[in-house]
Amino acid sequence: MANSNKIALLLINTGSPDAPTEEAVRRYLAEFLGDRRIVELPRWKWWPILHGIILRTRPKKSAERYRGVWTDEGSPLIVHTRRTAGALEAELGIPVYWSMRYGSPSTASVLDRMKADGVGRVLVMPMFAQYASQTTAACLDGVSEYQLSHVDAPAVRTIHDYHDDPAYIDALAAHVRAYWDEHGSPVSNGRRRAPRWARAAASS
């Protein structure tokens, strides 16, 4: 039974196939593209397109692309989400869990694990700075569905967005400065290229 005082953070990302195979990609796309948040067409119009065309043709091509970016640790999205959760847990000093809206580990399965671990209060953070129906809202739908189907679900608070949070902006700025330190800023690169651009313009 959950301890109502135990707090944990839950990160939710969009998702990834379980493997870079045609069958795994087909299963993932069926769940992803079957969500009304992602495709808002009426079901009678969208279902024949999805199941009659897309799920018959796209998985093979998409699986080839996934194989091109797959790592020894798995899907890049899952790898980075897991690493982010670990870094946040070390920084915050509270348990940090992570799930995928589509694919594995599902939000429901992770909430089950949190409940088994005695977590009574959950702060849910979709991993998208700007709110959008197809991202943030879709992730929160998974949490709402779990709460509706479990009478003993933990208490939940959600983060709607954080695009204008000073800490987020500072972090972005730090990444940009680090990139510029290594590759040069657009201004410095522009100054170096200005004579070439001017000559090119004159001869065009």
C-alpha positions in Angstrom: 0.0 0.0 0.0 1.3 3.5 -0.9 2.8 5.7 1.7 0.9 9.0 1.2 4.0 10.9 2.3 6.4 9.4 -0.1 7.0 11.7 -3.1 8.4 10.8 -6.5 8.9 12.5 -9.9 7.6 10.8 -13.1 9.1 11.8 -16.4 7.1 10.9 -19.5 8.4 11.0 -23.1 6.6 10.1 -26.3 8.0 6.7 -26.9 9.9 4.3 -29.2 9.6 0.9 -30.6 10.9 -2.0 -28.5 13.3 -3.0 -31.2 14.3 -1.8 -34.7 12.3 -4.5 -36.4 9.3 -4.3 -38.7 6.9 -6.0 -36.2 8.0 -3.8 -33.3 7.6 -0.7 -35.3 4.2 -1.8 -36.6 3.1 -2.3 -33.0 4.4 1.1 -32.0 2.9 3.0 -34.9 -0.5 1.3 -34.3 -0.5 2.7 -30.8 1.0 6.1 -31.6 -1.1 6.8 -34.7 -4.2 5.3 -33.2 -4.3 8.1 -30.5 -6.9 10.8 -31.2 -4.4 13.4 -30.0 -2.0 12.5 -32.8 -4.5 12.2 -35.7 -7.8 14.0 -35.1 -9.6 12.6 -38.1 -12.9 10.7 -37.5 -12.2 7.0 -36.8 -14.3 5.9 -39.7 -12.1 7.9 -42.1 -8.7 7.3 -40.4 -8.9 3.6 -39.5 -8.9 2.3 -43.1 -6.0 4.5 -43.9 -4.0 3.5 -40.8 -4.7 -0.3 -40.9 -5.2 -0.7 -44.6 -2.2 1.3 -45.9 0.2 2.8 -43.3 0.7 -0.2 -41.1 1.2 -2.3 -44.2 3.8 -0.1 -45.8 5.6 2.2 -43.3 7.0 -0.3 -40.7 9.6 -1.8 -43.0 11.0 1.6 -44.1 10.8 3.0 -40.5 12.6 0.0 -39.1 15.5 0.6 -41.5 15.8 4.1 -40.2 15.6 3.0 -36.6 18.4 0.5 -37.2 20.5 3.4 -38.4 20.3 5.2 -35.1 19.9 2.3 -32.6 22.6 2.0 -30.0 24.0 -0.9 -28.0 21.9 0.4 -25.1 18.8 0.6 -27.2 16.6 3.4 -28.6 18.4 6.8 -28.3 15.2 8.3 -26.9 14.9 5.7 -24.2 18.6 5.8 -23.4 18.6 9.6 -23.0 15.3 9.6 -21.0 16.7 7.0 -18.6 20.0 9.0 -18.2 18.0 12.2 -17.5 16.0 10.4 -14.9 19.1 9.2 -13.2 20.7 12.6 -13.2 17.6 14.2 -11.8 17.4 11.6 -9.1 21.0 12.3 -8.0 20.3 16.1 -8.1 16.9 16.2 -6.4 17.4 13.4 -3.8 14.0 11.9 -4.5 13.0 8.8 -6.6 12.7 9.7 -10.3 10.8 7.2 -12.5 10.3 7.5 -16.3 7.8 6.1 -18.8 6.8 6.3 -22.4 3.3 7.4 -23.6 3.5 4.9 -26.4 5.6 1.7 -26.2 7.5 0.5 -23.2 7.7 1.0 -20.3 4.1 2.2 -20.4 2.9 4.9 -18.0 0.5 2.4 -16.4 3.2 -0.1 -15.7 5.4 2.5 -14.1 2.7 3.9 -12.0 2.0 0.3 -10.8 5.7 0.0 -9.8 5.6 3.4 -8.1 2.5 2.3 -6.1 4.3 -1.0 -5.2 7.3 1.0 -4.0 5.1 2.9 -1.6 4.9 6.2 -3.5 1.8 8.2 -2.5 2.3 11.5 -4.3 3.6 11.9 -7.8 4.7 15.0 -9.7 4.3 14.2 -13.4 6.6 16.0 -15.8 6.1 15.5 -19.6 9.4 16.1 -21.2 8.3 19.0 -23.4 9.0 22.6 -22.5 6.2 24.0 -24.6 2.6 22.6 -24.1 1.0 20.9 -27.1 -2.0 18.6 -27.4 0.1 16.0 -29.3 2.9 15.9 -26.7 2.2 17.2 -23.2 -1.6 16.5 -23.2 -1.1 13.1 -24.7 1.3 12.1 -21.9 -1.1 13.4 -19.3 -3.9 11.4 -20.8 -2.0 8.2 -19.9 -1.9 9.3 -16.2 -5.6 10.3 -16.3 -6.5 6.9 -17.7 -4.6 5.2 -15.0 -6.4 7.2 -12.2 -9.8 6.5 -13.7 -9.2 2.8 -13.7 -7.5 2.5 -10.2 -9.4 3.4 -7.0 -6.1 3.5 -5.1 -4.0 5.5 -7.5 -1.5 7.9 -6.0 -2.2 11.6 -5.7 -0.9 13.4 -8.8 0.3 16.9 -9.6 1.4 17.8 -13.1 3.7 20.3 -14.8 1.9 21.9 -17.7 5.0 23.6 -19.3 8.2 25.3 -18.4 9.3 27.1 -21.5 9.7 30.4 -19.7 11.2 29.1 -16.4 14.5 30.9 -15.7 16.3 27.7 -14.8 15.3 26.2 -18.2 16.4 29.3 -20.1 19.7 29.3 -18.2 20.3 25.7 -19.1 19.6 26.4 -22.8 21.9 29.4 -22.7 24.7 27.3 -21.1 24.4 24.7 -23.9 24.4 27.3 -26.6 27.5 29.0 -25.1 29.3 25.6 -24.8 28.5 25.0 -28.5 29.8 28.4 -29.5 32.9 27.9 -27.5 33.6 24.8 -29.5 32.3 25.7 -33.0 32.2 29.5 -33.0 29.2 31.8 -32.7 27.1 32.8 -35.7 28.4 36.4 -35.4 32.1 35.3 -35.5 31.4 32.8 -38.3 29.5 35.5 -40.2 32.4 37.9 -40.0 34.8 35.4 -41.3 32.5 34.5 -44.2 31.4 38.1 -45.0 34.1 38.8 -47.6 33.2 35.6 -49.4 29.5 36.3 -49.3 30.0 39.8 -50.6 32.1 38.6 -53.5 29.5 35.9 -54.3 26.7 38.5 -54.2 28.7 40.8 -56.5 29.2 38.1 -59.1 25.6 36.8 -59.0 
